[in-house]
Structures are given as C-alpha cells and as structure tokens.
Amino acid sequence: MRIERQTHCKFCGEPAPASYLALPDACVEVVRCGLCRMPFVSQTYDDQSARELYERVLDETTGYETFEPARSPRFRYLLDCVLPEAQVEGLRVLDVGAGGGGFLGMARGLGAEVTGIEFSSAARAHAVTTYGIELSALPVTDPAWDGRRFDVITVWDLLEHLADPRSFLRRIAELLVPGGRVAITTPAREGALHRVSMSLARLTGGRLSMLARHRYNLLHLQIFRRNDLRALLEDAGLTVRTLELISDFSYPGSWYLRTARIPDSLKRVLAPAADLYLQRIPPRNKIVAVARRG
C-alpha cells in the first residue's frame, strides 16, 4: 500500500502545514494549516491504496451482522432528513460507502431504485446475503459512472475518510440530476466530544489518546466544522439546504471500548455504562448536511 505525506494543505493549498498532534498508536500525525487552520492527517493515499486498507481493516473489525439491525431507526431518520416532503418510490438512489447495505435495503423497501458503492468485500458480501443487493467496488471517479445520474446521493460517514473531499463532492454534483440532492453525515470538529478528546491527547502528549484515535487515524483523515463543509459544498456548485449538529453513533458505546488499553475484564465491566451513556445523554458528534443541485 502506497502512503505519502501531505506537503500542502488539501483545502486551501497553503504549503508546509505545521505539526498539531502526534498519535503514534494510530500511526498518524495530525497537522494544521497555518492559513485556513484546518487540521488533517498528514498521510494520504490513492483510491487503490484505500481499497487495500479497507480490505485489511474493515473486513476484520466492523461486524455488520451484529450491529446493523439496530441501525434501522437511524437509517429512517437520515432518509427523512433528505426527503422530508417527498415520496421515495421511483427515486434513483446512490449510496457511496454503502457498508453492509442496510440503508439501501430500507430505501428499496420503500420503492427506490438503489445502487451502492463499497470497497470492503466483506460488506459487499453481507449486502448480497442479507438484502440481495449487489454493490460496486468502483469509485465514483471511475469512467463507468459517467453516464449515470441519480435523484439522491447519500454519503453516510464517508467524507472524513477521503484523501480529496473537494474533488469528490464536485464529482457527486456531476452525478446528480438537476434538482437532485446529496446528503452527508460526517464527524463534527465542534461540540464537547471533539474538544475533550483532542484536549486530553494534546495535554498528555498523546498518552490519553483513546478518544482522539477514534477521531484521527489512517481511516479518518479530517474532521469538519459546519462552515468547512458548507464551503466545500458550495465550491461544488451545490446549494446547502440543511447543515446542523446531530447525535448519531453508528454503534453501541461498548463497541468504542475495543481499542482501549485496558484489560478485557475491565472492558466488560465498563461496557454497560458506555452503552447507557450513549442512550441517555448522547453528545452531538456529527454534522448532517443536505444540499441541492441547481
């Protein structure tokens, strides 16, 4: 797998971003642009390397069979964010980073014509066996997508993974029909959870970095503020309709303990409390954005 270091800010082009936080346990360094102040992981990779990384990491750790059934209410909520006043039936929906196919399975059940893109072979296999949906492994940049157009494109928890989110969103805009919508969720670089996780890591020189490692790692290359995301969407020629902070956790609280440097016996003791915390007092940890073409 080919990994290179960023020498310029990927958002504004300013050279020589400065070191911001080293996370050796996550094998990354976070840098911050001196001009636009955007922090991001200094390492970057191309589409082929991204596929290799997802095959190696996600196929072993995600566990769609265990957690995806519990995510159905989340998928319904996200669909309502995109189309609060419209019928789903007959719409052409593309889900980029479709995971195990749960969102597409729900959308197809409501009458949508569904298409999905997913790099992970284990996730694609799960989508076939569970929902009967064949997902593509071709990135949206592939010429095979040039003639396709969609009414709705969803990008759930993907933008933080991309080496070039600006070019990605421009491509998404090309694939939308006039009046079509893109919907995005991505972790937020605002709110208490992000501030606490980064402060702990920076004040302790990376020793208390369990939370920060969930924010920045080889899979999470950047975390956005709402204004950052608005600027990228508008740069792609899209009109922002919704942009707000929400509480949206993909997995139970106990799932996030899996990388903690504590004995497994203590993880089992803490697991119920972690689950209860996210159920009762969940922090607003993500941005949900909906934008329209034309």
N, C-alpha and C positions, 0 to 999 in steps of 0.2 A: 504494500500500500504506500502511495506517494503522499507525504505530508510536507508542506512548505510553510515558511514563516512569512506573515504579512509584513511588508516594508512600508506600506501606506495605509491610511485609514480607508476602509472599504466603503465608507459612507460619504465622505467629503473629499477624499483624495489627498489630504494633508500627509506629508512624509513623516517618517520616524515617530510613530506613536510611542508613548512612554510606558514603562512597566507600571502596573497598577496593583496586581496581586498574583503571587505565585501559588499554584495549587499542585504541588508535586504528586500528591496522592491521586489526583485526577489526570496527571501527565500533561498539564496545560499551564500556560502563563496568560493572565489577563492583562491586556494593555489598554491604554486610554488615549484617545486623540486629543492633542493639545488645542485644536481649533473648535471642533464640534462637541468635545467632551464625551463622546460615545465610547464606552468600554466594550471590548470584544476579545475573544480568544485569539492569540497571535497565530496559532496554527491554522492552516487551511488545506483543502484537498479538492480534487475534481470529482465529477459525477461517478467515475469508475471506482475511485477510492472510497467514496461514500457508500456505494453498493457493497464493497468488500467489508467495510466497517459494520454496516447494518447486518450483514450475514453473520458476522463473527460475534457481535454483541447482542443485538436484539433477539436473534433466534434462540439464544440461551436464557434470556432473563425476563422476557415480557410476560408470558403466562396468560395469553388471551383466553384460554379455556376457563381459567379460574376467575378472572375479573370482568370479562366483557359483558356477561349477562346483567351485572349490576349497573352497567353504564347506560342502559336503555333510557331511563328518565333524562339523563344528561343529553343524549342524542336528540330527544324530542324537544328539549329546551333550546338547543342550538338551532334546530330546524325552525322553530318559532321565531328565533332572532332574525333569521334570514328572510323568512316569508311570513310575517305576522298577519298579512291580509290576503294571501293568495292560496290557491289550491296547488297541491304538489303534483297531482295527477297530470301525466304527459310531459312534465318538465324534464329536460336533459340535464342530469346532474353528474358532475365530475368531482370525485373526492381525491385530492392529491395528498399522498401519505395516508392511505386508507386503512392501515393497520390490519386488523383481522376481519374487516368488512362489516362491522356492526352498524355503523351509521348508514351505509349503503343498503344493508338488509332492511333497515327500518324505512328508508326512503322508497325503496322498491315496493315494500308492502303498502305504501300509500299511493302507488301508481306512477312513480317516477321511472324514467329510463336511466339506468345507472351505469357509470363507468368509473373505474378506480385505478390509481397508480400506487404501487407499493414495492419497495426494494427488497424487503425481507421475504425470503422464500417460505419460512415457517408461517408468516402472517398470510401470505397468498394461499398456502395450502389450507389454513384454517378457514379462510373466506370461501373456498370451494366446498369443503366438507360441511361447514355449518350453514352457509347461506346459498350455496350453489352459484356463487359469483366468481368469475374469472377476473383477476386483477392483472394489469400490465406492469411489467418491470421497466418499461421505457420512461425516461424522464420527460418532462413537458417540453424540454428543448429539442427532443428528437424530431426530425422532419416528418415522422409518421403521424404526428398530431397536426400538421399544418392545415389540413382540410377539415378538421373537426371544429365545431362550435357548440357552446353549451349555454343554457339559460342560467345555471347556477354552478359555481365552482367553490368547493369548500376546502379549507386549508387548516385543519384542526391540529394544533400543536406541532407545526412543522417549520414555521418561519425561523425559529431560533436555531434550527439545525443547518440552515443553508449557508454555503460559502459566499453566495452573491444574491442576497434577498432583493436587491433593486432590480437586477435583470430578471429574476424570477417573476416579480409582480408585473413587470412590463409584458412578459410572455403570457401571464394569466389574462391580462387585459385583452391581448390579441385573440385569445380563445373564447372570449365572451361574445355573445350576440349583443347588438345594441340594446341597451336597457337591461342586460344581464347583470347578475350580482356575484360578487365574491365575498365569502365570509371567512373570517380568520379568528382563531384563538391562539394566543402565544403568551408565555410568562411575562409578567409585568416587572419593570425596573422601578417600581414605585409601590408604596404600601409597606406595612410593617414587616412582613415576612422577608422581603428582599433586604430592607435596611438592617434588620437584625442579623441575617445570615452573613452579609458582607462585612458588617462591623465586627462580628466575632472573629471572622477569618483574618481581617486586616490587623486588628488589635493584638492578636495572638501569633502573628507571623505565619498563619496557615495551620496552626496546631488544632484549633477548633474550627474545622472546615467541613464538617459533615453536611451542614445545610448549604454552604457555598458550593460544594461539589455537585449538588443537585441543580444548581443554577448555571454554573460554567464547567464544561468538560469537553471531551472530544466530540460529543454529540450536540451539546448546547453551546453554540459559537457566539451568540449575542443575545442580550435581553433588552427589550424595547420599553421606552416610555410611550405614552399615547401620542405625544407630539412627534416622536420619531416615526411611528407607524403612519400617522396622518401624512407626513411629508413624503414617505415612500409611496403611499397610495396615490397621492396627488401627482407625484412625479410620473406615475404610470398612466396618467390621464383618467383616473377614476374619481368619482365624487363620493365623499365619505357621508354615509347616512347614519351610522351608529359607531360610537367609539367610547367604551366605558370599561371600568374595572368590575370584574365579577369574581366570585369564589367558584373555582372549578378545578377539582382534583380528580385526575384520571383513575386513581387507585386508592384503596383504603390507607389510613395513616400507617398501619403496620408495615405496608409494602415499602415505605420510605426508610424504615429502620434497617433494611437489608445490608446497607453499606456501612453502618455504624461500627466503629472499632470498639465493640463491647462484646462480652461473651454471649453466645446464643441463648443461654438460660436467661440472661437479663433482657434480651430482645423479646423473649416470650412473655416475660413479666410486664414489659412496657407496652406490648402490642395492644392490649385492650384500651389503655389510656390514649395511645396515639389515634386509634380508630375513633374513640369518643370525642377527642378534641376536634377532629375534622368534621364530625357530625354535628356537634353542638355550637362551636364557636369558630367556624372556618374563616380564615383570613381571605381578603380579596387578593388573589395571587395572579390573576390573568387579565389580559385585555381581550375583549371581544369587539371585533370591527366588522362592519358590513359596508361595502362600497359598490357603487353602480357605474356601469359604463354608459356614457352618453346621457 
